[in-house]
Amino acid sequence: MSKLLGAILNTKNQKREVYVAIADPKRRELICFLAGAEALPLQEFSAQLQMGL
């Protein structure tokens, strides 16, 4: 883990903000998609998640 990321996640408030952010179902869907995705052009990426550019 980078020093910057470690510093960001050090405080309770910042950790809580991360958990609150990933608790959102749409954000979790995006994180899961990105974790398993190959490189995609932006238009294909947005089509997969039903979002506009």
N, C-alpha and C positions, 0 to 999 in steps of 0.2 A: 504494500500500500504506500502511496506517495506521502511525503511529509505534509504536503498541503491538504490532502484528503484527511489524513490523521488529525491535523489541526482543526479542520472544519467540524469533524465529528466529535471533538473532545467535550463540548459542553452539553449539558442535559437539554437545554432549550433547542439547540441545533439538532440533536439526535431526535428529539420529539418531532420537530418540524419535518424531518425526513420520513419518519413513520406515518405522520399524518398525511404527507404527500403521497406515499405509496399505498395508503389505505384506500385511495380512490380507485374504484374498479377500472375506469378507463385508463388511468395511469399504470395500473398493474398489467393491464392488457398490453399497453405499449412497451413496458419493460420486458415482459415475457417475449413479445414479438422481436424486440431488438436483440435479446439474448440469443435467440436461435436463428437470426436472419443472416443471410449472406449480404454482400454489398448490392444494393438496389438503387436504380435511379429514383429520384424524388417522386416522380409521377407514379411509379409502380408502388412505392412505399405508401404514399397517401391513398392510393386506391385500395390497398390491403386493409387499411384502417378506416376506410370510409370518411376521409377528411378532405377538405378542399385546400387548394394552394392559395 
